[in-house]
Amino acid sequence: MSSSVVKKMAAEFKSILIIKPGAIGDVLHMTPVVRALKDRYPESRISFIVSSPVTASLFSGNPLVDEVIVFDKKGAHKSLSGFLSLWRQLRSRRFDLVLNYQRSNIKGWLLASAAFPSTVVVYHKTRGTVVHAIADHLSPLMKIGIDAQRASHRLDFFPSGKDSEFADDFLAAEGLAGKPLIAFNPGTSHACKCWPIERFAELGDRLVDELGVEILILGSRDEKKLADEIRNRMTRSSHDLTGCSLGELGAVLQRVQLLVTGDTGPMHIAAAVGTRVVALYGPISPVRSGPVGEGHRILIHEELECCPCNSFDCKNPAFRECMEMISVQEAFDACAEMSQNSSVQGRAV
């Protein structure tokens, strides 16, 4: 692409549409893309299509995103009339640049067609080698003159003032204000990525007894039973923080020393708000999805022949052996070292 064409496009990109339905981590991994676009086209208006109100909330405090549109394919936009209503809504925005990160989705292309004629940039996942999702998501920007290799991988997430009030009120009500806190996030999107609940319970007791910290157990409303099981197995007291909003979660995570977690959305929220994580990895390579930033610790047993398999379909006769191999002692040692040394460097990803 010639420099003259890039300059012409740069002058024309005033209204940008990004199409990226996905889970919490998938959407947060797009925030470096948003920042790179805004750095290059500071006068542009950026709209973002997501798949749920939950993931839409990830942008509620982001000053770089002007509009978040929920594509509710199982609800409001399931019918033809509902879909056409969304299409006309997009058509009225007169986008001149579309970044389509759902190239294999026919409805995604139909939504993109609302901006035609316009410049369309399509995402292609890197094949043959594993690269971090953020680097992969930034790579299409090379087509419009943005040096993706020099772009920051920092994640952006901005809890609101009300979220901060919630966090302060919660900690005060639980008698935790000013106390050292370590949070657990035991749930993940797939059973093969979960660490056994009895190990979370054992780890929690050891952290309380040996490090003098308080334990918070996080999760969605649907994960309350899981959190309750861990709390009931612990001999020491712990504190339940299931069912809060993502903004409230982010504000609480800003106030804890560490998060012990599997490969899941709250891990990325913690990284985005500057909280270090002890990340428990098994089937999925942390090279692709590991926490971004400094000071994190990744526990993974790659000496196991099938680890990581990069699949949610565990073929090992010993189901989830990769996660079972992570011992309580390993997790405790990581927490102890990180609690004592704030400059501990995590594995680069």
Summary of the structure (lengths in Angstrom):
residues: 349
radius of gyration: 21.3
end to end distance: 30.3
largest distance: 67.9
contacts: 1142
relative contact order: 0.12
helix: 43%
strand: 15%
